[in-house]
């Protein structure tokens, strides 16, 4: 008996749905309301149904509503509908072997959570129709008429629902990202939510709404039957009990199959007649697969693997033939690589292999190295982390723990940028004493990997202040530095040796070592700068070593290059060697490369044209006590003297 649905009897022939809803909505919000009419006419048959959202409103209506436009009504709680199949005395086996269409369709049902209140059912249909045929989109409402924040979408087939789940999960609908998942039966959803989130009111609310939504679907279909058939006070009620019976029967059958499969597999696995089928369509059932496999031989059983939570196909199945020859014929037929070859079921080409026992699977298993798929190496960010209260934090001073906490927060903030990654070979060492320089830091790192062959440190530097103190060449140490190794294993060993080691400096000042954070954008700019520098050096070397031709006009002929005049208008790059390799003949008949001698001249360059000419006197240095006017006068006289000397000569 439903406590929210009221059977309304003794209605006049002129009763309408609108008038019935107007009377009963004075008590509370009405979820559904209608009168039963005679087939093909608008004449009321004298009864109807009213469903409230809350049980309390239904009880109040039974007590307070007495008449309909002056005619006294007969009110009572509606009863469940008795299934015609059970009236006819049909056995449960028929109900189990031939499940209803509605039960199959519910497997292609999705639940959409975190739904915007601006979204309507039509908007949901419009969004999800591009992935398949949408039979229904339902948004449950609260008793006050407000949306609950989630919805259900029913597809025609499982394939379209699976595609929509893959494409629309975490996508935005009406400016709000939604979470899409399979809608599971009430009992399984309640069990999972109670085990994972006990006492969660929101999960309970969604559960109740899903159950109400299921009941609405069944009630709507049964209302149409009630309008077209004879009068029955219980035609409106849903068939939940029957569906529950079907579900329980199916579960019992599945349990029986699982036990039978386990028993059969243990006894026939040595016969190699058990096959594994992959790439199955989600819509393929056991009957459809059996009809295709029977052409290769008789079968013992077929079992399609289902997901334990959603009860949807995993796209994989097991089938056991009665003979090994039939299984071999099936495998050979599946290996046909022709365009239309192989075994196809529901338009998909199956991948078929022979099943093996657990012992054989262990023997055939190949040890595969774990391949890191992430390019940011975030798993290394926790290397060297020490939390207060742990065993590693024993004996660490409060100042060091405060530094570690601050560095960890800074690291987490930087890693929010997807362009920042963790280096595998570069270490950042904090908490260094001021006396530690590059050499001492390198010696400490080499001590950490002592005994390892081929250790190479490509970078080791302590960071200093850019503004040195008075009388010093470099500034004061900033207390941290960077060390880069050639191999990741060497960097990892150094980190684990130096980090939090009280024997390195002192127990009150321990090294804080972690893998360095790198910015991919800055590294890219650095690589571009290096490449430009290489290209620049290469172009200069080419210009200095190969003679170039200089044209002064259209009628001028190419002249031989003069080494002294070659770089007059270009960038002066100092002494240059010839690019061409010259050889020297030795007395024994062999050749060797010509060794270029060092430049024979030193000091400033004196050109041939200036030999014998009077050189300009060096500029006079200004005295410390001279005035600014004297300095200006000297600067003005210097170019004028040079000009006069050139004119005299």
C-alpha positions as CSV (number, residue, x, y, z in Angstrom):
1,X,0.0,0.0,0.0
2,X,1.4,3.4,-1.0
3,X,1.1,6.1,1.6
4,X,1.5,9.0,-0.8
5,X,-1.2,8.0,-3.4
6,X,-4.9,8.5,-2.8
7,X,-7.7,6.7,-4.6
8,X,-10.5,9.2,-5.2
9,X,-14.0,7.6,-5.8
10,X,-17.5,8.8,-6.4
11,X,-16.4,11.5,-8.8
12,X,-19.0,13.2,-11.1
13,X,-18.9,12.6,-14.8
14,X,-17.9,16.2,-15.4
15,X,-14.7,15.9,-13.3
16,X,-11.5,17.1,-14.9
17,X,-7.8,16.8,-14.0
18,X,-7.5,20.5,-13.5
19,X,-10.4,20.7,-11.0
20,X,-9.2,17.7,-9.1
21,X,-5.7,19.1,-8.8
22,X,-7.1,22.5,-7.7
23,X,-9.0,20.9,-4.8
24,X,-6.2,18.6,-3.6
25,X,-3.4,21.1,-4.0
26,X,-4.8,23.2,-1.2
27,X,-3.4,20.6,1.2
28,X,0.1,20.5,-0.2
29,X,2.2,20.1,-3.4
30,X,0.7,17.5,-5.7
31,X,3.2,15.3,-7.6
32,X,0.6,13.7,-10.0
33,X,-3.2,14.0,-10.4
34,X,-5.6,12.6,-12.9
35,X,-9.1,11.2,-13.4
36,X,-9.9,8.0,-15.3
37,X,-12.0,8.5,-18.4
38,X,-14.0,6.1,-20.6
39,X,-12.1,5.0,-23.7
40,X,-12.5,7.4,-26.6
41,X,-14.5,10.0,-24.6
42,X,-14.0,12.8,-22.1
43,X,-16.5,11.3,-19.7
44,X,-15.2,10.5,-16.2
45,X,-15.6,6.9,-15.1
46,X,-16.1,8.0,-11.5
47,X,-12.7,7.7,-9.9
48,X,-9.2,9.1,-10.1
49,X,-5.8,9.2,-8.4
50,X,-3.8,11.9,-6.5
51,X,-0.2,11.5,-5.5
52,X,1.4,13.9,-3.0
53,X,5.1,14.5,-2.6
54,X,4.9,13.9,1.2
55,X,3.1,11.3,3.2
56,X,1.8,13.8,5.7
57,X,-0.1,15.7,3.0
58,X,-1.8,12.6,1.9
59,X,-2.9,11.8,5.5
60,X,-4.3,15.4,5.8
61,X,-6.2,15.1,2.6
62,X,-7.9,11.9,3.8
63,X,-9.2,13.8,6.8
64,X,-10.0,17.3,5.5
65,X,-11.3,16.8,1.9
66,X,-14.9,15.5,1.9
67,X,-16.6,16.6,-1.3
68,X,-16.1,17.5,-5.0
69,X,-18.3,20.4,-6.1
70,X,-21.0,19.4,-3.6
71,X,-20.7,15.6,-4.2
72,X,-19.4,13.6,-1.4
73,X,-16.2,11.7,-2.2
74,X,-14.9,8.3,-1.2
75,X,-11.1,8.5,-0.3
76,X,-8.7,5.8,0.5
77,X,-5.0,4.9,0.1
78,X,-4.3,3.3,-3.2
79,X,-3.1,-0.3,-3.3
80,X,-0.5,-2.0,-5.3
81,X,-1.5,-3.5,-8.7
82,X,-1.7,-7.3,-8.8
83,X,0.2,-8.6,-11.8
84,X,-1.9,-10.4,-14.4
85,X,0.8,-13.0,-14.8
86,X,0.5,-14.0,-11.2
87,X,-3.3,-14.0,-11.4
88,X,-3.0,-16.5,-14.3
89,X,-0.7,-18.6,-12.2
90,X,2.4,-18.5,-14.4
91,X,5.5,-19.9,-12.9
92,X,8.6,-17.9,-11.9
93,X,10.7,-19.6,-14.5
94,X,8.9,-17.8,-17.3
95,X,9.3,-14.5,-15.6
96,X,13.0,-15.1,-15.2
97,X,13.8,-16.2,-18.7
98,X,11.8,-13.4,-20.3
99,X,12.7,-10.1,-18.5
100,X,10.7,-7.0,-19.4
101,X,11.9,-4.4,-21.9
102,X,11.9,-1.7,-19.2
103,X,14.4,-3.6,-17.1
104,X,16.8,-3.8,-20.1
105,X,16.4,-0.1,-20.8
106,X,17.3,0.8,-17.2
107,X,20.8,-0.5,-17.9
108,X,21.3,2.4,-20.3
109,X,20.4,5.1,-17.7
110,X,22.8,7.8,-16.5
111,X,22.7,10.1,-13.5
112,X,24.0,13.7,-13.9
113,X,25.1,15.3,-10.7
114,X,26.0,18.9,-9.9
115,X,23.4,20.1,-12.4
116,X,22.7,23.8,-12.7
117,X,19.3,25.1,-11.6
118,X,19.1,26.9,-14.9
119,X,19.1,23.6,-16.8
120,X,15.7,22.1,-17.9
121,X,14.8,18.7,-19.2
122,X,14.7,19.9,-22.8
123,X,18.2,21.3,-22.4
124,X,19.4,17.9,-21.2
125,X,17.8,16.1,-24.1
126,X,19.4,18.6,-26.5
127,X,22.9,18.1,-25.0
128,X,22.8,14.2,-24.8
129,X,20.9,13.5,-28.1
130,X,24.1,13.8,-30.1
131,X,25.4,10.7,-28.5
132,X,22.3,8.5,-29.1
133,X,18.5,8.3,-28.9
134,X,17.3,9.8,-25.6
135,X,14.1,8.2,-24.4
136,X,13.7,10.4,-21.3
137,X,15.4,13.1,-19.3
138,X,14.1,13.6,-15.8
139,X,15.0,16.2,-13.2
140,X,13.7,15.3,-9.7
141,X,12.1,18.0,-7.6
142,X,12.0,18.7,-3.9
143,X,8.6,18.9,-2.0
144,X,8.7,22.7,-2.4
145,X,9.1,22.4,-6.1
146,X,12.8,23.3,-6.3
147,X,15.3,21.2,-8.2
148,X,17.4,18.7,-6.4
149,X,20.6,19.4,-8.4
150,X,20.8,16.2,-10.3
151,X,18.9,14.4,-13.1
152,X,18.5,11.1,-15.0
153,X,18.9,10.5,-18.7
154,X,17.6,7.3,-20.2
155,X,19.1,6.2,-23.6
156,X,17.7,3.7,-26.0
157,X,20.8,1.5,-25.9
158,X,23.9,1.0,-23.7
159,X,26.3,2.0,-26.4
160,X,25.0,5.6,-26.6
161,X,24.9,5.8,-22.8
162,X,28.5,4.7,-22.6
163,X,29.6,7.2,-25.2
164,X,27.8,10.0,-23.4
165,X,29.4,9.0,-20.1
166,X,32.8,9.2,-21.7
167,X,32.3,12.5,-23.5
168,X,30.2,14.5,-21.0
169,X,31.8,13.6,-17.7
170,X,33.2,16.8,-16.1
171,X,32.0,18.9,-19.0
172,X,30.0,22.1,-18.5
173,X,26.2,22.3,-18.9
174,X,24.8,25.8,-18.5
175,X,28.1,27.0,-17.2
176,X,28.5,24.3,-14.5
177,X,30.6,21.2,-14.7
178,X,28.6,18.0,-14.2
179,X,29.5,14.5,-13.0
180,X,28.1,11.8,-15.2
181,X,27.8,8.2,-13.9
182,X,25.7,5.0,-14.4
183,X,22.5,5.0,-12.4
184,X,22.5,1.9,-10.2
185,X,19.6,0.1,-8.5
186,X,18.4,1.5,-5.2
187,X,19.6,-1.4,-3.0
188,X,23.1,-1.4,-4.4
189,X,23.4,2.4,-4.3
190,X,22.2,2.4,-0.6
191,X,24.7,-0.3,0.4
192,X,27.6,1.5,-1.3
193,X,26.7,4.9,0.1
194,X,26.2,3.5,3.7
195,X,29.6,1.7,3.6
196,X,31.6,4.7,2.1
197,X,29.6,7.7,3.5
198,X,27.6,6.7,6.5
199,X,24.9,9.2,7.5
200,X,25.3,11.3,4.3
201,X,22.0,13.1,3.9
202,X,22.7,14.2,0.3
203,X,23.3,10.6,-0.8
204,X,20.1,9.6,0.9
205,X,18.3,12.4,-0.8
206,X,19.5,11.3,-4.3
207,X,18.6,7.7,-3.4
208,X,15.1,8.6,-2.5
209,X,14.7,10.8,-5.6
210,X,16.0,8.0,-7.8
211,X,13.5,5.6,-6.3
212,X,10.7,8.1,-6.7
213,X,11.7,8.6,-10.3
214,X,11.6,4.9,-11.0
215,X,8.1,4.7,-9.5
216,X,6.9,7.6,-11.6
217,X,8.0,5.8,-14.8
218,X,6.1,2.6,-13.8
219,X,3.1,4.6,-12.7
220,X,2.9,6.5,-16.0
221,X,2.9,3.4,-18.1
222,X,0.3,1.8,-15.9
223,X,-1.9,4.8,-16.0
224,X,-2.2,4.5,-19.8
225,X,-3.3,0.9,-19.3
226,X,-5.9,1.9,-16.8
227,X,-7.4,4.4,-19.2
228,X,-7.8,1.7,-21.9
229,X,-9.0,-1.3,-19.9
230,X,-11.8,-2.0,-17.4
231,X,-12.2,-0.3,-14.1
232,X,-9.7,-1.4,-11.5
233,X,-8.9,0.5,-8.3
234,X,-5.3,-0.6,-8.3
235,X,-4.3,0.0,-11.9
236,X,-2.3,3.1,-11.2
237,X,0.2,1.5,-8.8
238,X,3.7,0.5,-9.9
239,X,5.3,-2.9,-10.4
240,X,8.2,-2.6,-8.1
241,X,7.5,-5.8,-6.4
242,X,7.6,-7.7,-9.6
243,X,10.8,-6.0,-10.7
244,X,12.4,-6.8,-7.4
245,X,11.4,-10.5,-7.9
246,X,12.9,-10.4,-11.3
247,X,16.1,-8.9,-10.0
248,X,16.3,-11.5,-7.2
249,X,15.8,-14.3,-9.6
250,X,18.4,-13.0,-12.0
251,X,20.9,-12.6,-9.1
252,X,20.2,-16.2,-8.0
253,X,20.8,-17.4,-11.6
254,X,24.0,-15.4,-11.8
255,X,25.2,-16.9,-8.6
256,X,24.4,-20.3,-9.9
257,X,26.2,-19.7,-13.1
258,X,29.3,-18.3,-11.3
259,X,29.5,-21.4,-9.1
260,X,28.9,-23.7,-12.1
261,X,31.5,-21.8,-14.2
262,X,34.1,-22.1,-11.4
263,X,33.5,-25.8,-11.1
264,X,33.6,-26.4,-14.8
265,X,36.7,-24.3,-15.3
266,X,38.6,-26.2,-12.7
267,X,37.9,-29.5,-14.4
268,X,38.2,-28.7,-18.1
269,X,41.0,-26.1,-18.2
270,X,43.5,-28.8,-19.3
271,X,41.3,-29.6,-22.4
272,X,42.0,-26.1,-23.8
273,X,38.3,-25.8,-24.8
274,X,37.7,-22.6,-22.9
275,X,38.1,-19.4,-24.9
276,X,38.3,-15.7,-24.0
277,X,36.4,-13.2,-26.2
278,X,37.3,-9.5,-26.2
279,X,36.1,-6.4,-28.1
280,X,32.4,-7.3,-27.5
281,X,29.7,-4.7,-28.0
282,X,28.1,-3.5,-24.8
283,X,24.7,-4.5,-26.4
284,X,25.7,-8.0,-27.1
285,X,24.0,-10.6,-25.0
286,X,24.7,-14.3,-24.4
287,X,22.0,-15.5,-26.8
288,X,23.4,-13.4,-29.7
289,X,27.0,-14.6,-29.1
290,X,25.8,-18.2,-28.8
291,X,24.0,-18.0,-32.2
292,X,27.3,-17.1,-33.8
293,X,29.5,-19.7,-32.0
294,X,27.2,-22.7,-32.6
295,X,28.4,-23.0,-36.2
296,X,31.8,-24.1,-34.9
297,X,30.5,-26.7,-32.4
298,X,28.4,-27.4,-29.4
299,X,28.9,-25.3,-26.3
300,X,28.8,-26.1,-22.6
301,X,28.1,-22.5,-21.5
302,X,28.7,-18.8,-22.3
303,X,29.2,-16.1,-19.8
304,X,29.5,-12.4,-20.4
305,X,31.5,-10.5,-17.7
306,X,29.5,-7.7,-16.0
307,X,30.8,-4.9,-13.9
308,X,29.9,-5.6,-10.3
309,X,28.6,-2.1,-9.5
310,X,26.8,-1.1,-12.7
311,X,25.9,-4.6,-14.0
312,X,26.9,-3.5,-17.5
313,X,29.0,-5.6,-19.9
314,X,32.7,-5.2,-19.7
315,X,33.1,-6.1,-23.4
316,X,34.6,-9.5,-22.5
317,X,33.2,-13.0,-22.3
318,X,34.1,-16.7,-21.7
319,X,32.8,-19.6,-23.8
320,X,33.5,-23.3,-23.4
321,X,33.1,-25.7,-26.3
322,X,32.5,-29.4,-25.7
323,X,35.4,-30.4,-27.8
324,X,38.9,-29.1,-28.3
325,X,38.5,-29.3,-32.1
326,X,35.5,-26.9,-32.0
327,X,37.6,-24.4,-30.0
328,X,40.5,-24.7,-32.4
329,X,38.2,-24.0,-35.4
330,X,36.8,-20.9,-33.7
331,X,40.3,-19.6,-33.0
332,X,41.4,-20.2,-36.6
333,X,38.3,-18.4,-38.0
334,X,39.0,-15.4,-35.7
335,X,42.5,-15.1,-37.1
336,X,41.4,-14.3,-40.6
337,X,42.9,-10.9,-41.4
338,X,40.8,-10.2,-44.5
339,X,38.7,-7.1,-44.7
340,X,35.5,-9.0,-43.9
341,X,37.2,-11.9,-42.2
342,X,37.2,-13.0,-38.6
343,X,34.2,-13.5,-36.3
344,X,31.9,-10.6,-36.0
345,X,29.0,-10.0,-33.6
346,X,26.9,-6.9,-33.7
347,X,29.3,-5.3,-36.2
348,X,32.4,-5.8,-34.0
349,X,35.3,-8.1,-34.9
350,X,36.1,-10.3,-31.9
351,X,39.5,-11.0,-30.5
352,X,39.6,-14.7,-29.4
353,X,42.3,-16.5,-27.5
354,X,42.5,-19.7,-25.5
355,X,42.2,-19.4,-21.7
356,X,45.0,-20.6,-19.5
357,X,45.2,-21.7,-15.9
358,X,46.5,-19.5,-13.1
359,X,49.7,-21.6,-12.9
360,X,50.4,-21.2,-16.6
361,X,49.6,-17.5,-16.5
362,X,52.2,-17.0,-13.8
363,X,54.8,-18.9,-15.9
364,X,54.0,-16.8,-19.0
365,X,54.0,-13.6,-17.2
366,X,56.8,-11.3,-18.2
367,X,58.2,-8.8,-15.7
368,X,57.7,-5.4,-17.1
369,X,59.4,-2.3,-15.8
370,X,57.1,0.4,-14.7
371,X,57.1,3.2,-17.2
372,X,56.5,6.7,-15.8
373,X,53.7,8.2,-17.9
374,X,53.8,11.7,-16.4
375,X,56.2,14.3,-17.7
376,X,56.2,16.4,-14.6
377,X,57.7,13.8,-12.3
378,X,55.4,14.8,-9.4
379,X,56.2,11.6,-7.6
380,X,59.6,13.0,-6.8
381,X,58.2,16.1,-5.1
382,X,57.6,14.1,-1.9
383,X,61.2,12.7,-1.8
384,X,62.9,14.0,1.3
385,X,59.7,15.3,2.9
386,X,59.8,15.2,6.7
387,X,56.7,16.0,8.7
388,X,56.6,17.0,12.3
389,X,55.7,14.2,14.6
390,X,57.2,11.4,12.5
391,X,60.3,9.4,13.5
392,X,62.4,11.3,11.0
393,X,61.6,14.5,12.7
394,X,63.1,13.4,16.0
395,X,66.0,15.7,17.0
396,X,65.3,18.3,14.3
397,X,65.3,21.9,15.7
398,X,62.3,24.0,15.5
399,X,64.0,26.5,13.2
400,X,64.7,23.7,10.7
401,X,61.2,22.3,10.9
402,X,59.8,25.8,10.2
403,X,62.0,26.1,7.2
404,X,60.9,22.7,5.9
405,X,57.3,23.7,6.3
406,X,57.8,27.0,4.5
407,X,59.7,25.3,1.6
408,X,57.0,22.6,1.2
409,X,54.3,25.3,1.0
410,X,56.3,27.2,-1.6
411,X,56.8,24.0,-3.6
412,X,53.1,23.2,-3.6
413,X,52.3,26.7,-4.8
414,X,54.7,26.5,-7.6
415,X,53.5,23.1,-8.8
416,X,50.0,24.4,-9.4
417,X,51.5,25.8,-12.6
418,X,51.5,23.0,-15.2
419,X,54.6,24.4,-16.8
420,X,56.6,23.7,-13.7
421,X,58.0,20.1,-13.3
422,X,60.4,18.3,-11.0
423,X,63.9,17.6,-12.3
424,X,65.2,14.1,-12.1
425,X,68.9,15.0,-11.9
426,X,69.1,18.4,-10.3
427,X,69.0,18.9,-6.6
428,X,68.3,22.0,-4.5
429,X,70.1,22.1,-1.2
430,X,68.9,24.5,1.5
431,X,70.2,25.4,5.0
432,X,73.9,25.7,3.9
433,X,76.3,27.5,6.3
434,X,77.8,30.7,5.0
435,X,81.3,29.1,4.9
436,X,80.3,26.4,2.3
437,X,81.3,27.4,-1.2
438,X,81.2,25.6,-4.5
439,X,84.2,23.3,-3.8
440,X,83.0,22.2,-0.4
441,X,79.5,21.5,-1.7
442,X,80.8,19.4,-4.6
443,X,83.0,17.5,-2.1
444,X,80.0,16.7,0.0
445,X,78.1,15.4,-3.0
446,X,80.9,13.3,-4.1
447,X,81.2,11.9,-0.7
448,X,77.5,10.8,-0.8
449,X,78.1,8.7,-4.0
450,X,81.6,7.5,-2.9
451,X,82.4,4.1,-4.5
452,X,80.1,4.6,-7.5
453,X,81.9,4.5,-10.8
454,X,81.3,7.1,-13.5
455,X,79.9,9.9,-11.2
456,X,79.8,13.1,-13.1
457,X,78.5,16.4,-11.6
458,X,77.7,18.8,-14.5
459,X,76.7,21.8,-12.2
460,X,77.5,22.7,-8.6
461,X,77.1,26.2,-7.4
462,X,76.2,28.1,-4.3
463,X,74.0,31.1,-4.8
464,X,75.5,34.4,-3.6
465,X,74.1,37.9,-3.1
466,X,74.5,40.1,-6.2
467,X,75.7,43.1,-4.2
468,X,79.0,42.1,-2.6
469,X,80.1,43.8,0.6
470,X,82.8,46.4,0.6
471,X,86.2,44.9,0.0
472,X,84.9,41.5,-1.2
473,X,84.8,40.0,-4.6
474,X,81.5,38.2,-4.2
475,X,78.5,38.8,-2.0
476,X,77.4,36.8,1.0
477,X,76.1,33.3,0.5
478,X,72.3,33.0,0.4
479,X,72.4,29.6,2.1
480,X,71.3,27.4,-0.7
481,X,72.7,25.9,-3.9
482,X,72.1,23.6,-6.9
483,X,73.8,20.4,-7.9
484,X,73.1,18.6,-11.1
485,X,74.2,15.0,-11.8
486,X,74.3,13.1,-15.1
487,X,72.2,10.2,-13.8
488,X,69.0,10.1,-11.8
489,X,70.2,7.3,-9.5
490,X,73.2,9.3,-8.4
491,X,71.0,12.4,-7.6
492,X,68.6,10.2,-5.6
493,X,71.4,8.6,-3.6
494,X,72.9,12.0,-2.8
495,X,69.5,13.3,-1.7
496,X,68.9,10.4,0.7
497,X,72.4,10.7,2.1
498,X,72.6,14.5,2.7
499,X,69.0,15.2,3.6
500,X,68.5,15.7,7.4
501,X,71.9,14.2,8.1
502,X,73.1,15.6,11.5
503,X,76.7,14.6,10.7
504,X,77.1,16.9,7.8
505,X,77.1,20.3,9.5
506,X,75.6,19.9,13.0
507,X,72.5,18.4,14.6
508,X,70.9,21.9,14.9
509,X,71.6,22.8,11.2
510,X,70.8,19.9,8.9
511,X,70.8,20.0,5.1
512,X,67.4,20.3,3.5
513,X,67.6,18.6,0.1
514,X,64.9,18.2,-2.5
515,X,64.7,17.8,-6.2
516,X,64.8,21.1,-8.0
517,X,61.7,22.6,-9.7
518,X,62.2,23.7,-13.3
519,X,60.1,25.9,-15.5
520,X,59.7,24.5,-19.0
521,X,59.1,27.9,-20.5
522,X,62.4,29.4,-19.1
523,X,64.3,26.3,-20.1
524,X,63.0,26.7,-23.6
525,X,64.1,30.3,-23.7
526,X,67.5,29.3,-22.4
527,X,67.8,26.7,-25.2
528,X,66.9,29.2,-27.8
529,X,69.5,31.6,-26.4
530,X,72.2,28.9,-26.5
531,X,71.3,28.0,-30.1
532,X,71.5,31.6,-31.2
533,X,74.9,31.9,-29.6
534,X,76.1,28.8,-31.4
535,X,74.8,30.1,-34.7
536,X,76.4,33.4,-34.1
537,X,79.8,31.9,-33.4
538,X,79.5,29.6,-36.4
539,X,78.7,32.4,-38.7
540,X,81.6,34.5,-37.4
541,X,84.0,31.6,-37.9
542,X,82.8,31.1,-41.4
543,X,83.3,34.8,-42.2
544,X,86.8,34.9,-40.8
545,X,88.1,31.8,-42.5
546,X,86.7,32.0,-46.0
547,X,87.6,34.9,-48.3
548,X,84.8,37.2,-49.3
549,X,84.3,39.2,-52.4
550,X,83.6,42.9,-52.2
551,X,81.7,44.8,-54.9
552,X,82.0,48.5,-55.4
553,X,79.7,48.9,-58.4
554,X,78.3,47.2,-61.4
555,X,81.5,47.6,-63.5
556,X,83.9,46.6,-60.8
557,X,85.4,43.1,-61.1
558,X,85.8,40.8,-58.1
559,X,89.1,41.4,-56.4
560,X,91.2,39.2,-54.3
561,X,90.6,39.6,-50.6
562,X,93.1,41.4,-48.5
563,X,93.4,40.0,-45.0
564,X,94.1,43.5,-43.6
565,X,91.0,45.1,-45.2
566,X,88.7,42.1,-44.8
567,X,87.1,43.1,-41.5
568,X,87.2,46.8,-41.6
569,X,83.5,47.2,-41.7
570,X,82.6,44.1,-39.8
571,X,82.6,43.0,-36.2
572,X,86.2,42.7,-34.8
573,X,86.6,39.3,-33.4
574,X,90.3,39.2,-32.7
575,X,92.9,36.9,-34.1
576,X,91.4,34.4,-36.6
577,X,92.7,31.2,-38.0
578,X,92.1,29.9,-41.5
579,X,89.2,27.5,-41.9
580,X,91.1,25.5,-44.5
581,X,93.3,22.7,-43.2
582,X,96.9,23.0,-44.4
583,X,99.4,20.2,-44.3
584,X,103.2,20.1,-44.0
585,X,105.3,17.5,-45.8
586,X,107.7,15.8,-43.4
587,X,111.1,14.2,-44.4
588,X,109.7,10.6,-44.0
589,X,107.1,11.3,-46.6
590,X,104.2,11.7,-44.2
591,X,102.0,14.7,-43.7
592,X,100.7,16.4,-40.6
593,X,98.5,19.4,-40.0
594,X,100.2,22.8,-40.0
595,X,100.6,24.2,-36.6
596,X,99.8,27.9,-36.5
597,X,102.3,29.9,-34.4
598,X,101.3,32.4,-31.8
599,X,101.0,36.1,-32.9
600,X,104.5,37.6,-33.1
601,X,103.4,41.1,-32.1
602,X,102.1,42.3,-28.8
603,X,100.7,45.6,-27.5
604,X,98.6,48.1,-29.5
605,X,98.3,47.7,-33.2
606,X,100.3,50.2,-35.3
607,X,99.2,50.4,-39.0
608,X,101.7,50.9,-41.8
609,X,100.2,54.2,-42.9
610,X,100.8,55.7,-39.5
611,X,104.5,54.7,-39.3
612,X,106.8,57.8,-38.9
613,X,103.9,60.1,-38.1
614,X,103.7,62.0,-34.8
615,X,101.5,60.3,-32.4
616,X,98.9,62.2,-30.4
617,X,99.9,62.8,-26.8
618,X,97.9,60.8,-24.3
619,X,95.2,62.8,-22.6
620,X,96.1,64.4,-19.3
621,X,94.5,63.0,-16.3
622,X,92.4,65.4,-14.2
623,X,93.8,66.2,-10.8
624,X,91.7,65.3,-7.9
625,X,91.3,68.9,-6.8
626,X,90.6,70.4,-10.2
627,X,87.4,72.1,-10.9
628,X,84.7,70.9,-13.2
629,X,85.4,73.7,-15.7
630,X,89.0,72.6,-16.1
631,X,87.9,69.0,-16.9
632,X,85.5,70.3,-19.5
633,X,88.2,72.5,-21.1
634,X,90.5,69.4,-21.4
635,X,87.8,67.4,-23.0
636,X,87.2,70.1,-25.6
637,X,90.9,70.7,-26.4
638,X,91.6,67.0,-27.0
639,X,89.7,66.6,-30.3
640,X,90.8,70.0,-31.6
641,X,94.4,69.1,-31.1
642,X,94.0,65.9,-33.0
643,X,92.3,67.7,-35.9
644,X,95.1,70.3,-36.1
645,X,97.8,67.6,-36.2
646,X,96.2,65.8,-39.0
647,X,95.8,69.0,-41.1
648,X,99.5,69.9,-40.6
649,X,100.7,66.5,-41.8
